[in-house]
Amino acid sequence: MSDIDNTHDANSAEPGLPGPDALDALGPNAESPFTGSPTKEPWTGAHPAEPLTTGDLPAVQLTKQERDEAIRDTRRFDLRRFLGGLFVIYGVLVTGMGIARPEADKAPTGGIPINLYTGIAMFIIGAAFLLWDHLSPVSEDDILHSAEKSKAQSLQGEDLPADTKA
């Protein structure tokens, strides 16, 4: 027989899974086996309805120029843009080698034009990264939240005595 627990809770949608009332019976601080906590987001530890806070950091307001600069710089230096550009450039170079000298890579690979295939694949991957960057840029809310947090941390660092600064 199997060691799998085939118990079924009457409130459960699927056999073997606890029903929605199972965690309530354990109390408000019970850990869920699926999410880590019944009341907190598993990846941030924050309550779903609460915005992320900066903790003990002072609240700061960014000027319009700082906001625009943070958004522009973050999007300009997005890693997807660099990776996409590199893959496109190397894809063009490797494809060119595969077209210019097809006999050079067929002998060591058993007749497969590996430079041509690899170059085309690299070009497609690079184009996909660039398309992803264009269609789904980093959201302004995420950028501004990070910029405000960085500014608050730098302001907090300025308030420290000189002997405690790193």
Secondary structure, DSSP 8 states (H G I E B T S, - for coil): ---S-----TT-SSTTS--HHHHHHH-TT---TTTS-SSS-TTT-S-TTS----TTS------HHHHHHHHHHHHHT-HHHHHHHHHHHHHHHHHHHHHH-HHHHHTTTTS--HHHHHHHHHHHHHHHHHHHHHHS---HHHHHHHHHHHHHHHHHHHHS-GGG--
